[in-house]
């Protein structure tokens, strides 16, 4: 230890200088670094770095959350009135009937009209009308099925019927076009409340329409032309299946009265692979002419 007063070196541990007697201050011990504390600091730093890396990895790998659904605006907007769609089948049927009467007004034969099926049953020859006017047809009711339709209504002037009688048009889809296959006077206007008469002719008409509907799978028309009993016993008729490739054609034969309140109609049906001879029983039910039973051999 060196004396700060005289500069003489003194042994360690002396408190006074042996030369000048000055007080000596003990030398402070050099600070010894704490290795344990230093290790703790290094470990803490490494830990914080790992935590940072872990948080960054989670942020990268976490899938993006979907955006929240937009909240509907409470601001009122202008409303648009819905447009009523036009039934394309009904529009085509109405066009065919208009074309039918256009031929009558022009004085030409309806059998050559592009709206009439040349292979159809046809109907009565229309009356001659004043060429200066036009005939319109007001539809009262229509049963439109898949590929066939029955339309009832009245003419603005007598062309097919007389005295304001109701006229029935029967139409079928031929080569994707609605054509008139037949027309007839359905009900005289002079007796509008009188029920339809069950005759040999009307029984045949109903059976013919029934077979047309069965051929194309028109379940709506089949329901209208049959009794509940028929529908229960022959539910497969209402499955809506198109049988045009199976039921090729038919020929309506004899009709016979049955008990005074019904008619039986015999039909030879050309089915593939085996033809059938069917017998249909036609009755009056609820003021309508309908098919009540069917048998075959």
C-alpha positions as CSV (number, residue, x, y, z in Angstrom):
1,X,0.0,0.0,0.0
2,X,1.4,3.5,-0.8
3,X,1.1,6.4,1.5
4,X,-0.8,9.2,-0.1
5,X,1.2,11.7,1.9
6,X,4.8,10.8,1.4
7,X,4.5,8.1,-1.2
8,X,6.3,5.5,0.9
9,X,5.2,1.9,0.4
10,X,3.8,0.3,3.5
11,X,2.9,-3.3,4.1
12,X,-0.6,-4.4,3.5
13,X,-2.8,-4.2,6.6
14,X,-1.0,-1.1,8.1
15,X,-3.3,1.8,9.1
16,X,-0.6,4.5,9.5
17,X,2.4,5.3,7.4
18,X,5.6,4.2,9.2
19,X,7.4,7.1,7.7
20,X,5.2,10.1,8.2
21,X,2.5,8.7,10.4
22,X,-0.3,9.6,8.0
23,X,-3.5,7.6,8.1
24,X,-3.7,5.0,5.4
25,X,-7.1,4.0,3.8
26,X,-7.4,0.3,3.0
27,X,-7.6,-0.4,-0.7
28,X,-11.1,-1.3,-1.9
29,X,-11.4,-4.8,-3.2
30,X,-12.0,-5.0,-6.9
31,X,-15.5,-6.0,-7.7
32,X,-15.6,-9.6,-8.6
33,X,-18.2,-10.3,-11.3
34,X,-21.1,-12.6,-10.2
35,X,-21.2,-15.4,-12.8
36,X,-24.5,-16.7,-11.5
37,X,-26.3,-13.4,-12.1
38,X,-24.7,-13.1,-15.5
39,X,-26.1,-16.6,-16.5
40,X,-29.6,-15.6,-15.3
41,X,-29.5,-12.5,-17.5
42,X,-28.4,-14.5,-20.5
43,X,-31.0,-17.2,-20.0
44,X,-33.8,-14.6,-19.6
45,X,-32.8,-13.0,-22.9
46,X,-32.8,-16.3,-24.7
47,X,-36.2,-17.1,-23.2
48,X,-37.6,-13.8,-24.5
49,X,-36.2,-14.4,-27.9
50,X,-37.9,-17.8,-28.0
51,X,-41.2,-16.3,-26.9
52,X,-41.0,-13.7,-29.6
53,X,-40.3,-16.3,-32.3
54,X,-43.2,-18.5,-31.0
55,X,-45.7,-15.6,-31.1
56,X,-44.5,-14.7,-34.7
57,X,-44.9,-18.4,-35.8
58,X,-48.5,-18.6,-34.4
59,X,-49.5,-15.4,-36.1
60,X,-48.2,-16.7,-39.5
61,X,-49.7,-20.2,-39.3
62,X,-53.1,-19.2,-37.8
63,X,-55.8,-19.2,-40.5
64,X,-57.4,-15.9,-41.3
65,X,-60.8,-15.3,-39.6
66,X,-63.7,-14.7,-42.0
67,X,-64.9,-11.2,-42.2
68,X,-68.1,-10.5,-40.2
69,X,-71.3,-10.6,-42.1
70,X,-72.4,-7.1,-43.1
71,X,-75.2,-5.7,-41.0
72,X,-78.3,-5.0,-43.1
73,X,-78.8,-1.4,-43.8
74,X,-81.8,0.2,-42.0
75,X,-82.2,2.7,-44.8
76,X,-85.3,1.9,-46.8
77,X,-84.8,1.1,-50.5
78,X,-87.2,1.4,-53.4
79,X,-89.4,-1.7,-54.0
80,X,-90.0,-3.3,-57.4
81,X,-93.3,-4.9,-58.2
82,X,-92.8,-8.6,-59.2
83,X,-93.6,-9.4,-62.8
84,X,-96.2,-12.2,-63.4
85,X,-94.6,-14.7,-65.7
86,X,-96.5,-15.8,-68.8
87,X,-97.3,-19.5,-69.0
88,X,-95.7,-20.5,-72.3
89,X,-98.0,-23.4,-72.9
90,X,-101.2,-21.3,-72.3
91,X,-99.8,-18.5,-74.5
92,X,-99.1,-21.1,-77.3
93,X,-102.6,-22.6,-76.9
94,X,-104.3,-19.2,-77.1
95,X,-102.2,-18.4,-80.2
96,X,-103.4,-21.6,-81.8
97,X,-107.1,-20.8,-81.2
98,X,-106.6,-17.3,-82.5
99,X,-105.1,-18.7,-85.6
100,X,-108.0,-21.1,-85.9
101,X,-110.5,-18.2,-85.9
102,X,-108.3,-16.1,-88.2
103,X,-108.7,-18.8,-90.8
104,X,-112.5,-18.7,-90.4
105,X,-112.6,-14.9,-90.7
106,X,-110.5,-15.1,-93.8
107,X,-112.8,-17.6,-95.4
108,X,-110.2,-20.4,-95.6
109,X,-110.5,-24.0,-94.5
110,X,-109.4,-24.6,-90.9
111,X,-108.1,-28.0,-91.9
112,X,-105.2,-26.5,-93.7
113,X,-104.4,-24.0,-91.0
114,X,-100.9,-24.4,-89.5
115,X,-102.6,-24.4,-86.1
116,X,-104.6,-27.6,-86.8
117,X,-103.3,-31.1,-86.6
118,X,-104.1,-32.7,-90.1
119,X,-104.1,-36.1,-88.4
120,X,-106.5,-35.0,-85.7
121,X,-110.2,-35.8,-85.4
122,X,-111.2,-32.4,-86.5
123,X,-114.8,-31.2,-86.0
124,X,-117.8,-29.6,-87.5
125,X,-117.3,-27.4,-90.6
126,X,-117.4,-23.8,-89.3
127,X,-120.1,-21.4,-90.5
128,X,-119.4,-18.6,-92.9
129,X,-118.9,-15.3,-91.1
130,X,-118.9,-11.7,-92.2
131,X,-115.4,-11.0,-93.5
132,X,-115.5,-7.4,-92.3
133,X,-115.5,-8.5,-88.7
134,X,-113.4,-10.7,-86.5
135,X,-114.2,-13.6,-84.2
136,X,-112.8,-13.8,-80.7
137,X,-112.8,-16.7,-78.3
138,X,-113.1,-16.2,-74.5
139,X,-111.7,-19.0,-72.5
140,X,-113.9,-20.1,-69.6
141,X,-111.7,-22.8,-68.3
142,X,-108.7,-24.9,-69.4
143,X,-107.1,-28.1,-68.3
144,X,-103.5,-28.1,-69.5
145,X,-101.4,-31.2,-69.0
146,X,-98.2,-32.5,-70.3
147,X,-98.6,-32.6,-74.0
148,X,-102.4,-32.3,-74.1
149,X,-105.1,-29.7,-73.2
150,X,-108.9,-29.3,-73.1
151,X,-110.0,-25.7,-73.5
152,X,-113.6,-24.5,-73.0
153,X,-115.0,-21.1,-73.9
154,X,-117.4,-19.1,-76.0
155,X,-117.2,-17.3,-79.4
156,X,-117.9,-13.6,-79.9
157,X,-120.1,-14.7,-82.8
158,X,-121.3,-18.0,-84.2
159,X,-118.6,-19.7,-86.1
160,X,-118.4,-23.3,-84.8
161,X,-121.4,-23.2,-82.5
162,X,-124.8,-21.5,-82.7
163,X,-126.8,-19.5,-80.2
164,X,-123.8,-18.8,-78.0
165,X,-123.0,-22.4,-77.3
166,X,-119.8,-23.4,-75.4
167,X,-117.0,-24.8,-77.6
168,X,-114.4,-27.3,-76.5
169,X,-111.0,-27.4,-78.2
170,X,-108.6,-30.3,-77.7
171,X,-105.0,-29.7,-78.4
172,X,-101.8,-31.8,-78.4
173,X,-98.1,-31.0,-78.7
174,X,-97.0,-32.2,-82.1
175,X,-93.3,-31.7,-82.9
176,X,-92.9,-29.3,-80.0
177,X,-95.9,-27.2,-81.2
178,X,-99.4,-26.9,-79.8
179,X,-101.9,-27.9,-82.5
180,X,-105.7,-28.2,-82.4
181,X,-106.7,-31.9,-82.8
182,X,-110.5,-31.5,-82.5
183,X,-113.3,-29.0,-81.7
184,X,-116.9,-29.6,-80.8
185,X,-119.9,-27.9,-79.3
186,X,-119.7,-28.7,-75.6
187,X,-122.8,-27.2,-74.0
188,X,-125.7,-25.1,-75.5
189,X,-126.0,-21.7,-73.8
190,X,-129.8,-22.0,-73.7
191,X,-129.5,-24.7,-70.9
192,X,-126.3,-23.6,-69.0
193,X,-127.3,-25.5,-65.9
194,X,-128.1,-28.7,-67.6
195,X,-125.7,-31.5,-66.8
196,X,-123.7,-33.1,-69.7
197,X,-125.5,-36.0,-71.2
198,X,-123.9,-39.5,-71.1
199,X,-124.2,-40.9,-74.6
200,X,-122.3,-43.3,-76.7
201,X,-120.5,-40.4,-78.3
202,X,-119.5,-38.6,-75.1
203,X,-118.4,-41.9,-73.6
204,X,-116.0,-42.4,-76.6
205,X,-114.8,-38.8,-76.3
206,X,-113.9,-39.3,-72.6
207,X,-112.1,-42.5,-73.2
208,X,-110.1,-41.0,-76.1
209,X,-109.0,-38.1,-74.0
210,X,-108.1,-40.5,-71.2
211,X,-105.9,-42.5,-73.5
212,X,-104.2,-39.4,-74.8
213,X,-103.4,-38.3,-71.2
214,X,-102.2,-41.8,-70.3
215,X,-99.9,-41.9,-73.3
216,X,-98.0,-38.7,-72.4
217,X,-98.3,-39.1,-68.6
218,X,-100.7,-36.2,-68.0
219,X,-101.7,-37.0,-64.4
220,X,-103.8,-33.8,-64.1
221,X,-106.1,-34.7,-66.9
222,X,-106.3,-38.3,-65.7
223,X,-107.4,-37.2,-62.3
224,X,-110.2,-35.1,-63.8
225,X,-111.4,-37.9,-66.0
226,X,-111.5,-40.7,-63.5
227,X,-113.4,-41.6,-60.3
228,X,-111.7,-42.2,-57.0
229,X,-112.3,-45.9,-57.3
230,X,-110.4,-45.9,-60.6
231,X,-107.5,-44.0,-59.2
232,X,-107.2,-46.3,-56.2
233,X,-107.3,-49.5,-58.3
234,X,-104.9,-48.1,-61.0
235,X,-102.6,-45.7,-59.2
236,X,-99.8,-46.4,-61.7
237,X,-101.8,-44.4,-64.2
238,X,-101.0,-41.3,-62.2
239,X,-97.2,-41.7,-62.0
240,X,-96.6,-39.0,-64.7
241,X,-94.5,-41.4,-66.9
242,X,-94.5,-40.6,-70.6
243,X,-95.5,-43.9,-72.4
244,X,-95.4,-42.5,-76.0
245,X,-92.8,-45.1,-76.9
246,X,-95.0,-48.0,-75.5
247,X,-98.6,-47.0,-76.3
248,X,-98.3,-46.4,-80.1
249,X,-102.0,-46.0,-81.1
250,X,-105.5,-47.2,-80.3
251,X,-108.8,-47.7,-82.0
252,X,-112.1,-47.1,-80.2
253,X,-114.6,-49.7,-81.0
254,X,-118.1,-50.6,-79.8
255,X,-120.0,-48.9,-77.0
256,X,-122.7,-50.6,-75.0
257,X,-125.1,-49.2,-72.4
258,X,-124.7,-50.7,-69.0
259,X,-127.7,-50.6,-66.6
260,X,-129.0,-47.4,-68.1
261,X,-126.5,-45.3,-66.1
262,X,-123.2,-46.2,-67.7
263,X,-121.5,-47.2,-71.0
264,X,-118.7,-49.7,-71.7
265,X,-116.3,-48.7,-74.4
266,X,-114.1,-51.3,-76.1
267,X,-110.7,-50.2,-77.3
268,X,-108.0,-52.0,-79.2
269,X,-104.7,-50.6,-77.9
270,X,-101.4,-51.1,-79.7
271,X,-98.8,-51.5,-76.9
272,X,-95.3,-52.6,-77.2
273,X,-94.5,-55.5,-77.0
274,X,-98.0,-56.9,-76.5
275,X,-101.3,-55.3,-77.8
276,X,-104.3,-55.1,-75.5
277,X,-108.1,-55.1,-75.8
278,X,-109.4,-52.9,-73.1
279,X,-112.9,-52.2,-71.8
280,X,-113.6,-48.9,-70.0
281,X,-116.8,-48.3,-67.9
282,X,-117.9,-44.6,-68.2
283,X,-120.4,-43.1,-65.8
284,X,-121.8,-39.8,-64.7
285,X,-120.4,-38.6,-61.4
286,X,-121.0,-35.1,-59.9
287,X,-122.4,-33.8,-63.2
288,X,-119.2,-35.0,-65.1
289,X,-118.6,-37.8,-67.4
290,X,-115.7,-39.9,-66.0
291,X,-114.2,-43.4,-66.3
292,X,-114.9,-45.6,-63.4
293,X,-113.4,-49.0,-64.3
294,X,-110.9,-50.6,-66.6
295,X,-110.3,-54.2,-67.6
296,X,-108.2,-55.8,-70.3
297,X,-107.3,-59.0,-72.0
